[in-house]
Amino acid sequence: MLQTWQYRTRLGNHLYIQTSESRQLEYNRNVLLRPEFAKDVRLYNLGLFFKSRYKDIFQRTIAILDRLHRQIGVRVAVFSILAAAASGVVYLYVVWLVTQVVSYKLRGC
């Protein structure tokens, strides 16, 4: 639960910090898709320029998110393995207790 909270907090902080980049992404996308900009984009051959800017900003943003996902993913995996191991130990202990009680009763003591 703590890991989930940390993940959401860090992701939210990153997305909040990234707002200027998301505005740039939206602008670059809109320039290419809106009809009112189409004539200028074609006239000055700016299509590749805006595509490369969009790609650079997008890759930079995704790289940060991927690094964050990997860091949190490793922690979550380790804690999941520990939780599964603890559950297994408890299960084996209960089975051992039951076998001890059953063998004690079978011996007639």
DSSP file (Angstrom, degrees, kcal/mol; ACC not computed):
  #  RESIDUE AA STRUCTURE BP1 BP2  ACC     N-H-->O    O-->H-N    N-H-->O    O-->H-N    TCO  KAPPA ALPHA  PHI   PSI    X-CA   Y-CA   Z-CA
    1    1 A M     >        0   0    0      0, 0.0     4,-2.2     0, 0.0     5,-0.1   0.000 360.0 360.0 360.0 -42.2    0.0    0.0    0.0
    2    2 A L  H  >  +     0   0    0      1,-0.2     4,-2.6     2,-0.2     5,-0.2   0.895 360.0  52.4 -63.7 -39.2    2.9    2.4    0.8
    3    3 A Q  H  > S+     0   0    0      1,-0.2     4,-2.7     2,-0.2    -1,-0.2   0.905 108.5  50.3 -63.2 -41.0    4.5    1.5   -2.5
    4    4 A T  H  > S+     0   0    0      2,-0.2     4,-2.6     1,-0.2    -1,-0.2   0.915 111.0  48.8 -63.7 -42.3    1.3    2.3   -4.4
    5    5 A W  H  X S+     0   0    0     -4,-2.2     4,-2.5     2,-0.2    -2,-0.2   0.925 112.0  48.5 -63.2 -44.4    1.1    5.6   -2.6
    6    6 A Q  H  X S+     0   0    0     -4,-2.6     4,-2.7     2,-0.2     5,-0.2   0.912 112.0  50.2 -61.7 -42.0    4.7    6.5   -3.3
    7    7 A Y  H  X S+     0   0    0     -4,-2.7     4,-2.7     1,-0.2     5,-0.2   0.943 112.3  45.7 -61.5 -48.1    4.2    5.5   -7.0
    8    8 A R  H  X S+     0   0    0     -4,-2.6     4,-2.6     1,-0.2    -1,-0.2   0.883 113.3  50.4 -64.9 -37.6    1.1    7.7   -7.4
    9    9 A T  H  X S+     0   0    0     -4,-2.5     4,-2.5    -5,-0.2    -1,-0.2   0.942 113.7  43.8 -64.9 -47.3    2.8   10.6   -5.6
   10   10 A R  H  X S+     0   0    0     -4,-2.7     4,-2.3     2,-0.2    -2,-0.2   0.892 115.0  49.1 -66.8 -38.6    5.9   10.4   -7.8
   11   11 A L  H  X S+     0   0    0     -4,-2.7     4,-2.7    -5,-0.2     5,-0.2   0.923 112.1  48.5 -65.5 -43.8    3.8   10.0  -11.0
   12   12 A G  H  X S+     0   0    0     -4,-2.6     4,-2.3    -5,-0.2    -2,-0.2   0.904 111.0  50.6 -62.5 -41.6    1.6   12.9  -10.0
   13   13 A N  H  X S+     0   0    0     -4,-2.5     4,-2.5     2,-0.2    -1,-0.2   0.920 111.8  47.9 -61.9 -43.1    4.6   15.1   -9.3
   14   14 A H  H  X S+     0   0    0     -4,-2.3     4,-2.1     1,-0.2    -2,-0.2   0.931 112.3  48.1 -64.2 -44.6    6.1   14.2  -12.7
   15   15 A L  H  < S+     0   0    0     -4,-2.7    -1,-0.2     1,-0.2    -2,-0.2   0.861 112.3  50.0 -65.8 -33.9    2.9   14.8  -14.6
   16   16 A Y  H >< S+     0   0    0     -4,-2.3     3,-1.2    -5,-0.2    -1,-0.2   0.920 112.7  46.1 -68.6 -42.9    2.5   18.2  -12.8
   17   17 A I  H >< S+     0   0    0     -4,-2.5     3,-0.7     1,-0.3     4,-0.2   0.835 107.7  60.0 -65.2 -32.2    6.0   19.2  -13.6
   18   18 A Q  T >X S+     0   0    0     -4,-2.1     4,-2.3     1,-0.2     3,-0.6   0.398  70.3 106.1 -79.3   2.2    5.6   18.1  -17.2
   19   19 A T  H <> S+     0   0    0     -3,-1.2     4,-2.0     1,-0.3    -1,-0.2   0.843  77.7  52.9 -58.0 -35.8    2.7   20.4  -17.9
   20   20 A S  H <> S+     0   0    0     -3,-0.7     4,-2.0     1,-0.2    -1,-0.3   0.902 110.3  48.9 -65.6 -37.6    4.8   22.7  -20.1
   21   21 A E  H <> S+     0   0    0     -3,-0.6     4,-2.6    -4,-0.2    -2,-0.2   0.880 108.9  52.3 -68.1 -36.8    6.0   19.7  -22.1
   22   22 A S  H  X S+     0   0    0     -4,-2.3     4,-2.4     2,-0.2    -1,-0.2   0.872 108.3  51.4 -68.5 -33.6    2.4   18.6  -22.5
   23   23 A R  H  X S+     0   0    0     -4,-2.0     4,-2.5    -5,-0.2    -2,-0.2   0.912 110.5  49.1 -65.0 -40.9    1.4   22.0  -23.8
   24   24 A Q  H  X S+     0   0    0     -4,-2.0     4,-2.7     2,-0.2     5,-0.2   0.909 110.6  50.6 -63.8 -41.4    4.3   21.9  -26.3
   25   25 A L  H  X S+     0   0    0     -4,-2.6     4,-2.4     1,-0.2    -2,-0.2   0.932 111.3  48.1 -61.0 -44.9    3.2   18.4  -27.4
   26   26 A E  H  X S+     0   0    0     -4,-2.4     4,-2.8     2,-0.2    -2,-0.2   0.908 112.1  49.2 -63.5 -41.5   -0.3   19.6  -27.9
   27   27 A Y  H  X S+     0   0    0     -4,-2.5     4,-2.5     2,-0.2     5,-0.2   0.946 111.8  47.9 -63.3 -48.1    0.8   22.7  -29.9
   28   28 A N  H  X S+     0   0    0     -4,-2.7     4,-1.2     1,-0.2    -1,-0.2   0.889 114.6  47.0 -61.0 -39.0    3.1   20.6  -32.2
   29   29 A R  H  X S+     0   0    0     -4,-2.4     4,-1.6    -5,-0.2     3,-0.2   0.929 111.9  49.6 -67.2 -45.2    0.3   18.1  -32.8
   30   30 A N  H  X S+     0   0    0     -4,-2.8     4,-2.6     1,-0.2     7,-0.2   0.865 104.9  57.6 -64.9 -36.5   -2.3   20.8  -33.4
   31   31 A V  H  < S+     0   0    0     -4,-2.5    -1,-0.2     1,-0.2    -2,-0.2   0.886 111.8  42.8 -61.1 -36.9   -0.1   22.7  -35.9
   32   32 A L  H  < S+     0   0    0     -4,-1.2    -1,-0.2    -3,-0.2    -2,-0.2   0.787 122.3  37.3 -79.1 -26.8    0.1   19.5  -38.0
   33   33 A L  H  < S+     0   0    0     -4,-1.6    -2,-0.2    -5,-0.1    -3,-0.2   0.688  92.8  90.9-102.6 -20.1   -3.6   18.5  -37.7
   34   34 A R    >X  -     0   0    0     -4,-2.6     3,-1.0    -5,-0.2     4,-0.7  -0.589  67.0-141.1 -83.6 137.4   -5.5   21.8  -37.9
   35   35 A P  H >> S+     0   0    0      0, 0.0     4,-0.6     0, 0.0     3,-0.5   0.805  97.6  64.3 -67.0 -28.7   -6.6   23.1  -41.3
   36   36 A E  H 34 S+     0   0    0      1,-0.2     4,-0.3     2,-0.1     3,-0.1   0.750 109.2  40.2 -69.0 -20.3   -5.8   26.7  -40.5
   37   37 A F  H <> S+     0   0    0     -3,-1.0     4,-2.5    -7,-0.2    -1,-0.2   0.550  91.7  90.1 -98.1  -9.7   -2.1   25.9  -40.2
   38   38 A A  H <X S+     0   0    0     -4,-0.7     4,-2.4    -3,-0.5     5,-0.2   0.871  83.9  52.0 -59.5 -41.7   -1.9   23.5  -43.1
   39   39 A K  H  X S+     0   0    0     -4,-0.6     4,-2.7     1,-0.2    -1,-0.2   0.924 113.0  44.1 -63.3 -44.5   -1.1   26.1  -45.7
   40   40 A D  H  > S+     0   0    0     -4,-0.3     4,-2.5     2,-0.2     6,-0.2   0.902 112.1  52.6 -67.3 -40.4    1.9   27.5  -43.7
   41   41 A V  H  <>S+     0   0    0     -4,-2.5     5,-2.3     1,-0.2     6,-0.5   0.922 115.7  40.8 -61.9 -43.2    3.2   24.1  -42.8
   42   42 A R  H ><5S+     0   0    0     -4,-2.4     3,-0.5    -5,-0.2    -2,-0.2   0.905 113.9  53.1 -70.3 -41.5    3.2   23.1  -46.5
   43   43 A L  H 3<5S+     0   0    0     -4,-2.7    -2,-0.2     1,-0.2    -1,-0.2   0.912 120.3  31.3 -61.9 -45.0    4.5   26.4  -47.7
   44   44 A Y  T 3<5S-     0   0    0     -4,-2.5    -1,-0.2    -5,-0.2    -2,-0.2   0.340 106.5-122.6 -98.1   6.7    7.5   26.5  -45.4
   45   45 A N  T < 5 +     0   0    0     -3,-0.5     4,-0.3    -4,-0.4     3,-0.2   0.933  58.9 149.4  54.1  53.2    7.9   22.7  -45.4
   46   46 A L     >< +     0   0    0     -5,-2.3     4,-2.4    -6,-0.2     5,-0.3   0.387  36.1  98.3 -97.8   1.5    7.6   22.5  -41.6
   47   47 A G  H  > S+     0   0    0     -6,-0.5     4,-2.2     1,-0.2     5,-0.2   0.929  86.7  43.7 -58.0 -49.1    6.0   19.1  -41.3
   48   48 A L  H  > S+     0   0    0     -3,-0.2     4,-2.6     1,-0.2    -1,-0.2   0.863 111.6  56.0 -65.8 -35.1    9.3   17.2  -40.5
   49   49 A F  H  > S+     0   0    0     -4,-0.3     4,-2.2     2,-0.2    -2,-0.2   0.951 111.4  41.5 -61.2 -49.9   10.3   20.0  -38.0
   50   50 A F  H  X S+     0   0    0     -4,-2.4     4,-2.5     1,-0.2    -2,-0.2   0.865 114.0  53.0 -68.8 -35.0    7.1   19.7  -36.0
   51   51 A K  H  X S+     0   0    0     -4,-2.2     4,-2.6    -5,-0.3    -1,-0.2   0.927 110.8  46.4 -64.0 -43.8    7.2   15.9  -36.1
   52   52 A S  H  X S+     0   0    0     -4,-2.6     4,-2.5     2,-0.2    -2,-0.2   0.892 112.6  50.1 -68.1 -38.1   10.8   15.8  -34.9
   53   53 A R  H  X S+     0   0    0     -4,-2.2     4,-2.4    -5,-0.2     5,-0.3   0.933 112.2  47.8 -62.5 -44.8   10.0   18.2  -32.1
   54   54 A Y  H  X S+     0   0    0     -4,-2.5     4,-2.6     1,-0.2    -2,-0.2   0.931 112.5  49.3 -60.2 -46.0    7.0   16.2  -31.0
   55   55 A K  H  X S+     0   0    0     -4,-2.6     4,-2.6     2,-0.2     5,-0.2   0.907 111.3  49.0 -62.4 -43.3    9.0   13.0  -31.1
   56   56 A D  H  X S+     0   0    0     -4,-2.5     4,-2.2     2,-0.2    -1,-0.2   0.934 114.4  43.9 -63.0 -47.7   11.9   14.5  -29.0
   57   57 A I  H  X S+     0   0    0     -4,-2.4     4,-2.2     2,-0.2    -2,-0.2   0.915 115.1  49.6 -64.8 -42.5    9.6   15.9  -26.3
   58   58 A F  H  X S+     0   0    0     -4,-2.6     4,-2.8    -5,-0.3     5,-0.2   0.924 111.4  48.1 -63.4 -45.4    7.5   12.7  -26.2
   59   59 A Q  H  X S+     0   0    0     -4,-2.6     4,-2.3     1,-0.2    -1,-0.2   0.887 110.7  51.6 -64.3 -38.7   10.6   10.4  -25.9
   60   60 A R  H  X S+     0   0    0     -4,-2.2     4,-1.5    -5,-0.2    -1,-0.2   0.921 113.3  44.9 -63.0 -43.6   12.0   12.6  -23.1
   61   61 A T  H  X S+     0   0    0     -4,-2.2     4,-2.0     1,-0.2    -2,-0.2   0.922 113.9  48.4 -66.7 -45.1    8.7   12.4  -21.2
   62   62 A I  H  X S+     0   0    0     -4,-2.8     4,-2.9     1,-0.2     5,-0.2   0.855 106.3  58.0 -65.9 -34.7    8.3    8.7  -21.8
   63   63 A A  H  X S+     0   0    0     -4,-2.3     4,-2.2    -5,-0.2    -1,-0.2   0.909 107.3  47.5 -61.8 -41.6   11.9    8.0  -20.7
   64   64 A I  H  X S+     0   0    0     -4,-1.5     4,-2.1     2,-0.2    -2,-0.2   0.926 114.0  46.9 -65.1 -44.3   11.2    9.6  -17.3
   65   65 A L  H  X S+     0   0    0     -4,-2.0     4,-2.6     2,-0.2    -2,-0.2   0.889 110.9  52.1 -65.8 -39.1    8.0    7.6  -16.9
   66   66 A D  H  X S+     0   0    0     -4,-2.9     4,-2.6     2,-0.2    -1,-0.2   0.914 109.2  49.6 -63.2 -42.3    9.7    4.4  -17.9
   67   67 A R  H  X S+     0   0    0     -4,-2.2     4,-2.3     1,-0.2    -1,-0.2   0.916 111.9  48.8 -62.4 -42.0   12.5    4.9  -15.3
   68   68 A L  H  X S+     0   0    0     -4,-2.1     4,-2.3     1,-0.2     5,-0.3   0.914 111.1  49.9 -63.0 -43.9    9.9    5.6  -12.7
   69   69 A H  H  X S+     0   0    0     -4,-2.6     4,-2.7     1,-0.2    -2,-0.2   0.902 110.9  49.7 -62.5 -41.4    7.9    2.5  -13.6
   70   70 A R  H  X S+     0   0    0     -4,-2.6     4,-2.1     2,-0.2     5,-0.2   0.926 110.8  49.2 -65.0 -43.8   11.0    0.3  -13.5
   71   71 A Q  H  X S+     0   0    0     -4,-2.3     4,-1.5     1,-0.2    -2,-0.2   0.945 117.8  39.2 -60.4 -48.9   12.1    1.6  -10.0
   72   72 A I  H  X S+     0   0    0     -4,-2.3     4,-2.7     1,-0.2     5,-0.2   0.873 111.7  59.0 -70.0 -36.8    8.7    1.1   -8.5
   73   73 A G  H  X S+     0   0    0     -4,-2.7     4,-2.4    -5,-0.3    -1,-0.2   0.885 104.4  50.1 -60.5 -40.5    8.2   -2.2  -10.4
   74   74 A V  H  X S+     0   0    0     -4,-2.1     4,-2.4     2,-0.2    -1,-0.2   0.929 112.0  47.8 -64.5 -44.6   11.3   -3.7   -8.8
   75   75 A R  H  X S+     0   0    0     -4,-1.5     4,-2.6     1,-0.2     5,-0.2   0.931 112.3  48.6 -61.8 -45.3   10.1   -2.7   -5.3
   76   76 A V  H  X S+     0   0    0     -4,-2.7     4,-2.2     1,-0.2    -1,-0.2   0.904 111.4  50.4 -62.8 -41.0    6.6   -4.1   -5.9
   77   77 A A  H  X S+     0   0    0     -4,-2.4     4,-2.3    -5,-0.2    -1,-0.2   0.921 111.0  48.5 -63.5 -44.0    8.1   -7.4   -7.2
   78   78 A V  H  X S+     0   0    0     -4,-2.4     4,-2.3     1,-0.2    -2,-0.2   0.935 113.8  45.7 -63.0 -46.4   10.4   -7.8   -4.2
   79   79 A F  H  X S+     0   0    0     -4,-2.6     4,-2.2     1,-0.2    -1,-0.2   0.839 111.2  53.3 -67.9 -31.6    7.6   -7.1   -1.7
   80   80 A S  H  X S+     0   0    0     -4,-2.2     4,-2.4    -5,-0.2    -1,-0.2   0.908 109.1  48.8 -67.1 -41.4    5.2   -9.4   -3.6
   81   81 A I  H  X S+     0   0    0     -4,-2.3     4,-2.5     2,-0.2    -2,-0.2   0.918 111.8  49.3 -63.7 -42.9    7.8  -12.2   -3.4
   82   82 A L  H  X S+     0   0    0     -4,-2.3     4,-2.4     2,-0.2    -2,-0.2   0.904 111.3  49.3 -63.2 -40.7    8.3  -11.6    0.3
   83   83 A A  H  X S+     0   0    0     -4,-2.2     4,-2.2     2,-0.2    -2,-0.2   0.906 112.0  48.2 -65.2 -41.4    4.5  -11.6    0.9
   84   84 A A  H  X S+     0   0    0     -4,-2.4     4,-2.3     2,-0.2    -2,-0.2   0.902 111.6  50.1 -65.7 -40.3    4.1  -14.8   -1.0
   85   85 A A  H  X S+     0   0    0     -4,-2.5     4,-2.3     2,-0.2    -2,-0.2   0.909 110.3  50.0 -64.6 -41.5    7.0  -16.4    0.9
   86   86 A A  H  X S+     0   0    0     -4,-2.4     4,-2.2     2,-0.2    -2,-0.2   0.906 110.8  49.6 -63.7 -41.1    5.5  -15.3    4.2
   87   87 A S  H  X S+     0   0    0     -4,-2.2     4,-2.4     1,-0.2    -1,-0.2   0.905 110.7  50.6 -63.5 -40.8    2.1  -16.8    3.2
   88   88 A G  H  X S+     0   0    0     -4,-2.3     4,-2.6     2,-0.2    -2,-0.2   0.896 109.2  50.4 -63.7 -40.9    3.8  -20.1    2.2
   89   89 A V  H  X S+     0   0    0     -4,-2.3     4,-2.3     2,-0.2    -2,-0.2   0.920 111.2  48.3 -64.3 -43.5    5.6  -20.3    5.6
   90   90 A V  H  X S+     0   0    0     -4,-2.2     4,-2.3     2,-0.2    -2,-0.2   0.920 112.0  49.9 -62.4 -43.6    2.4  -19.8    7.5
   91   91 A Y  H  X S+     0   0    0     -4,-2.4     4,-2.4     1,-0.2    -2,-0.2   0.931 111.4  47.8 -61.1 -46.6    0.7  -22.4    5.4
   92   92 A L  H  X S+     0   0    0     -4,-2.6     4,-2.4     1,-0.2    -1,-0.2   0.877 110.6  52.5 -63.5 -36.9    3.5  -24.9    6.0
   93   93 A Y  H  X S+     0   0    0     -4,-2.3     4,-2.5     2,-0.2    -1,-0.2   0.912 109.6  48.5 -64.8 -42.2    3.4  -24.2    9.7
   94   94 A V  H  X S+     0   0    0     -4,-2.3     4,-2.5     2,-0.2    -2,-0.2   0.918 111.9  49.4 -64.0 -43.1   -0.3  -24.9    9.9
   95   95 A V  H  X S+     0   0    0     -4,-2.4     4,-2.4     1,-0.2    -2,-0.2   0.918 111.0  50.0 -61.4 -43.0    0.1  -28.1    7.9
   96   96 A W  H  X S+     0   0    0     -4,-2.4     4,-2.0     2,-0.2    -2,-0.2   0.911 110.7  49.6 -62.6 -42.5    2.9  -29.2   10.3
   97   97 A L  H  X S+     0   0    0     -4,-2.5     4,-2.4     2,-0.2    -2,-0.2   0.918 110.7  49.7 -62.4 -43.4    0.7  -28.4   13.3
   98   98 A V  H  X S+     0   0    0     -4,-2.5     4,-2.7     1,-0.2     5,-0.2   0.919 110.6  49.6 -62.8 -43.5   -2.2  -30.4   11.9
   99   99 A T  H  X S+     0   0    0     -4,-2.4     4,-2.5     1,-0.2    -1,-0.2   0.871 110.4  51.3 -64.9 -34.8    0.0  -33.4   11.2
  100  100 A Q  H  X S+     0   0    0     -4,-2.0     4,-2.0     2,-0.2    -2,-0.2   0.920 112.4  45.3 -66.3 -43.1    1.4  -33.2   14.7
  101  101 A V  H  X S+     0   0    0     -4,-2.4     4,-2.3     2,-0.2    -2,-0.2   0.921 114.6  48.2 -66.3 -43.9   -2.1  -33.2   16.3
  102  102 A V  H  X S+     0   0    0     -4,-2.7     4,-2.4     1,-0.2    -2,-0.2   0.923 112.9  47.2 -64.4 -44.2   -3.3  -36.0   14.0
  103  103 A S  H  X S+     0   0    0     -4,-2.5     4,-1.5    -5,-0.2    -1,-0.2   0.865 111.2  52.5 -66.8 -33.9   -0.2  -38.1   14.7
  104  104 A Y  H  <>S+     0   0    0     -4,-2.0     5,-1.6    -5,-0.2     4,-0.5   0.912 111.9  45.4 -65.2 -42.9   -0.6  -37.5   18.5
  105  105 A K  H ><5S+     0   0    0     -4,-2.3     3,-0.7     1,-0.2    -2,-0.2   0.866 110.1  54.4 -69.2 -36.4   -4.3  -38.5   18.4
  106  106 A L  H 3<5S+     0   0    0     -4,-2.4    -1,-0.2     1,-0.3    -2,-0.2   0.827 103.2  55.8 -68.3 -30.8   -3.5  -41.6   16.3
  107  107 A R  T 3<5S-     0   0    0     -4,-1.5    -1,-0.3    -5,-0.2    -2,-0.2   0.658 113.5-122.7 -74.4 -14.3   -0.9  -42.8   18.9
  108  108 A G  T < 5       0   0    0     -3,-0.7    -3,-0.2    -4,-0.5    -2,-0.1   0.711 360.0 360.0  84.5  20.7   -3.7  -42.6   21.4
  109  109 A C      <       0   0    0     -5,-1.6    -4,-0.2     0, 0.0    -3,-0.1   0.467 360.0 360.0 -88.4 360.0   -2.1  -40.2   23.8
